[in-house]
């Protein structure tokens, strides 16, 4: 007798081994029809999976979060099936699930074209409508190698040959197409109804540039059509918001080949940078941080003591001078410890909070560079708190509240909290990792924050809270961190005099709210689609004259606004006023001021807010009040 326990706590008894599909059918024909997979003792399996012992079972339907992975995995195989139907000489390689979709790599004698993608997608739809069964079989490794060699699939044979000889492998077949895969898959191709092929790219076989360049086809797949339409709409919005395009269009910054992964800031872009930095500098001042500045280049010996040389060297830029090895700092923490230990510290000074706008360099692979989002040179709003064990929890709770306020001021209201725990490659004793992880978890509980656990994602020197923002179109951005570090202060000799007059090692909390300022500004640009709020906008007001007769008055208005602290410029060109308004609207200037004869005579201004919103005619003092209110409220 086999006992199957269901998610609602009920149990069903079966006289013999039973498949997931049979269990679903015994519950109801509707469930059997909608079943996509099963979850046996927490592991995803096919509906054909045979349960031979007592087990917990959940039937996966399109209403479950696990359904999407199974659907996307199966759709990748549907793509490969369609390619083989249309291009029999093509060889299939690998096709995994990725965020929001899947891809499959192919070897073929000519490049695929966008027109090919359309034909392949049509073929996928045909195969879906056939509703062919997807079946699984297991073969010994060598037998599977022989099979794929016999059908000319040399890449598949090579993959299987890398598997230990004593292991069996699973194959899935749908119609005339058989592929190597662990699974699970949906029961039949008819379950795959919502998908779209997105783009073509190149990819080296097994990621090695010495190997053949394959052709990668990307696709997306969803449970429901409206979900896919929402995703495609988001991609369209993301394209419009791309910070690289807006950076050029709004004359904020640029990149060029001579400085890969580094940014050339233009005057308007650097103005935005300064507003962000000045805001964060006030955050430092108002919350007990002392601003410091550590050297850019430090001797190799210091990086060896800190553990970076052993654990992070491949990401560091190094140099030599007078037979000594140095590294450009990839992070600021070792420098801050040197400042801490430059004087004998007392427990009365703790918590001691240092903040630095520290410029860092990391040797990121060229293929991973992505505009401002992934660069080689960046500046962190970096901070380190030296404290006692008893102060960790309070510091973390206060920090989370501060971070929430900062994000809200920048227009981000939704935060995702994750605890990244110890990685395999790490320094420090396990009992210290236990203490650090527990403190971070308890701090989020006290802050009333729901959180997720990210196993093994911590830094080599300590676990961390990762604060992830969602932007205006729902995309996640990982920004702030709070890390508890018991190890680096020991390694670099930091200590303080305790209340009992003994020497003790402080705990070091690594924290950054914005993270990389470059990346955060890129996020701001995309979140606001380039239309930055008034307090951040590089040009807050532009004053336009209708004719030369108002030029002097326009300059006087601009000068008065500048005296009030606003970022203003005039446009006195001999152009039609509609042309000038349109041009500055495209530049996303928050307020456009127009002055004609009536405004000059009445000592007033006509105000247009961004979005072509006519605010009417008002006095300069009224305009100043309106601008100050918008800046103060961060709207």
Rosetta blueprint (number, residue, H / E / L):
1 X L
2 X E
3 X E
4 X E
5 X E
6 X E
7 X L
8 X L
9 X L
10 X L
11 X E
12 X E
13 X E
14 X E
15 X L
16 X L
17 X L
18 X E
19 X E
20 X H
21 X H
22 X H
23 X H
24 X H
25 X H
26 X H
27 X H
28 X L
29 X H
30 X H
31 X H
32 X H
33 X H
34 X H
35 X L
36 X L
37 X E
38 X E
39 X E
40 X E
41 X L
42 X L
43 X E
44 X E
45 X E
46 X L
47 X L
48 X L
49 X L
50 X E
51 X E
52 X L
53 X L
54 X L
55 X E
56 X E
57 X E
58 X E
59 X E
60 X E
61 X L
62 X L
63 X L
64 X L
65 X L
66 X H
67 X H
68 X H
69 X H
70 X H
71 X H
72 X H
73 X H
74 X H
75 X H
76 X H
77 X H
78 X H
79 X H
80 X H
81 X H
82 X H
83 X H
84 X H
85 X H
86 X H
87 X L
88 X L
89 X L
90 X L
91 X E
92 X E
93 X L
94 X L
95 X L
96 X L
97 X E
98 X E
99 X L
100 X L
101 X E
102 X E
103 X E
104 X E
105 X E
106 X E
107 X E
108 X L
109 X L
110 X L
111 X L
112 X L
113 X L
114 X H
115 X H
116 X H
117 X H
118 X H
119 X H
120 X H
121 X H
122 X H
123 X H
124 X H
125 X H
126 X H
127 X H
128 X H
129 X H
130 X H
131 X L
132 X L
133 X E
134 X E
135 X E
136 X E
137 X E
138 X E
139 X E
140 X E
141 X H
142 X H
143 X H
144 X H
145 X H
146 X H
147 X H
148 X H
149 X H
150 X H
151 X L
152 X L
153 X L
154 X H
155 X H
156 X H
157 X H
158 X H
159 X H
160 X H
161 X H
162 X L
163 X L
164 X L
165 X L
166 X L
167 X L
168 X E
169 X E
170 X E
171 X E
172 X E
173 X E
174 X E
175 X L
176 X L
177 X E
178 X E
179 X E
180 X E
181 X L
182 X L
183 X L
184 X L
185 X L
186 X L
187 X L
188 X E
189 X H
190 X H
191 X H
192 X L
193 X L
194 X L
195 X E
196 X E
197 X E
198 X E
199 X E
200 X E
201 X E
202 X E
203 X E
204 X E
205 X H
206 X H
207 X H
208 X L
209 X L
210 X L
211 X L
212 X L
213 X E
214 X E
215 X E
216 X E
217 X E
218 X E
219 X E
220 X E
221 X E
222 X L
223 X L
224 X L
225 X H
226 X H
227 X H
228 X H
229 X H
230 X H
231 X H
232 X H
233 X H
234 X H
235 X H
236 X H
237 X H
238 X H
239 X H
240 X H
241 X H
242 X L
243 X H
244 X H
245 X H
246 X H
247 X H
248 X H
249 X H
250 X L
251 X L
252 X L
253 X E
254 X E
255 X L
256 X L
257 X H
258 X H
259 X H
260 X L
261 X L
262 X L
263 X L
264 X E
265 X E
266 X L
267 X H
268 X H
269 X H
270 X H
271 X H
272 X H
273 X H
274 X H
275 X H
276 X H
277 X H
278 X H
279 X H
280 X H
281 X H
282 X H
283 X H
284 X H
285 X H
286 X H
287 X L
288 X L
289 X E
290 X E
291 X E
292 X L
293 X L
294 X L
295 X L
296 X L
297 X E
298 X E
299 X E
300 X H
301 X H
302 X H
303 X H
304 X H
305 X H
306 X H
307 X L
308 X H
309 X H
310 X H
311 X H
312 X H
313 X H
314 X H
315 X H
316 X L
317 X L
318 X E
319 X E
320 X E
321 X E
322 X L
323 X L
324 X E
325 X E
326 X E
327 X E
328 X E
329 X L
330 X L
331 X L
332 X L
333 X H
334 X H
335 X H
336 X H
337 X H
338 X H
339 X H
340 X H
341 X L
342 X L
343 X L
344 X L
345 X E
346 X E
347 X H
348 X H
349 X H
350 X L
351 X L
352 X E
353 X E
354 X E
355 X E
356 X E
357 X E
358 X E
359 X E
360 X E
361 X E
362 X L
363 X L
364 X L
365 X L
366 X H
367 X H
368 X H
369 X L
370 X E
371 X L
372 X L
373 X L
374 X E
375 X L
376 X L
377 X E
378 X E
379 X E
380 X E
381 X E
382 X E
383 X E
384 X E
385 X E
386 X E
387 X E
388 X L
389 X H
390 X H
391 X H
392 X H
393 X H
394 X H
395 X H
396 X H
397 X H
398 X H
399 X H
400 X H
401 X H
402 X H
403 X H
404 X H
405 X H
406 X H
407 X H
408 X H
409 X H
410 X L
411 X L
412 X L
413 X L
414 X L
415 X E
416 X E
417 X E
418 X E
419 X E
420 X E
421 X L
422 X L
423 X L
424 X L
425 X L
426 X L
427 X L
428 X L
429 X L
430 X H
431 X H
432 X H
433 X H
434 X H
435 X H
436 X H
437 X H
438 X H
439 X H
440 X H
441 X H
442 X H
443 X H
444 X H
445 X H
446 X H
447 X L
448 X L
449 X L
450 X L
451 X E
452 X E
453 X E
454 X E
455 X L
456 X L
457 X L
458 X L
459 X E
460 X L
461 X L
462 X E
463 X L
464 X E
465 X E
466 X E
467 X E
468 X E
469 X E
470 X E
471 X L
472 X L
473 X L
474 X L
475 X L
476 X E
477 X E
478 X E
479 X E
480 X E
481 X E
482 X E
483 X E
484 X E
485 X E
486 X L
487 X L
488 X H
489 X H
490 X H
491 X H
492 X L
493 X L
494 X L
495 X L
496 X E
497 X E
498 X L
499 X L
500 X L
501 X L
502 X L
503 X E
504 X E
505 X L
506 X L
507 X E
508 X E
509 X E
510 X E
511 X E
512 X E
513 X E
514 X E
515 X E
516 X E
517 X H
518 X H
519 X H
520 X H
521 X H
522 X H
523 X H
524 X H
525 X H
526 X H
527 X H
528 X L
529 X L
530 X L
531 X L
532 X L
533 X L
534 X L
535 X L
536 X L
537 X L
538 X L
539 X L
540 X L
541 X E
542 X E
543 X E
544 X E
545 X E
546 X L
547 X L
548 X H
549 X H
550 X H
551 X H
552 X H
553 X H
554 X H
555 X H
556 X H
557 X H
558 X H
559 X H
560 X H
561 X H
562 X H
563 X H
564 X L
565 X L
566 X L
567 X L
568 X E
569 X E
570 X E
571 X E
572 X L
573 X L
574 X L
575 X L
576 X L
577 X H
578 X H
579 X H
580 X H
581 X H
582 X H
583 X H
584 X H
585 X H
586 X H
587 X L
588 X L
589 X L
590 X L
591 X E
592 X E
593 X E
594 X E
595 X E
596 X L
597 X H
598 X H
599 X H
600 X H
601 X H
602 X H
603 X L
604 X E
605 X E
606 X E
607 X E
608 X E
609 X E
610 X L
611 X L
612 X L
613 X E
614 X E
615 X E
616 X E
617 X E
618 X E
619 X E
620 X H
621 X H
622 X H
623 X H
624 X H
625 X H
626 X H
627 X H
628 X H
629 X H
630 X H
631 X H
632 X H
633 X L
634 X L
635 X L
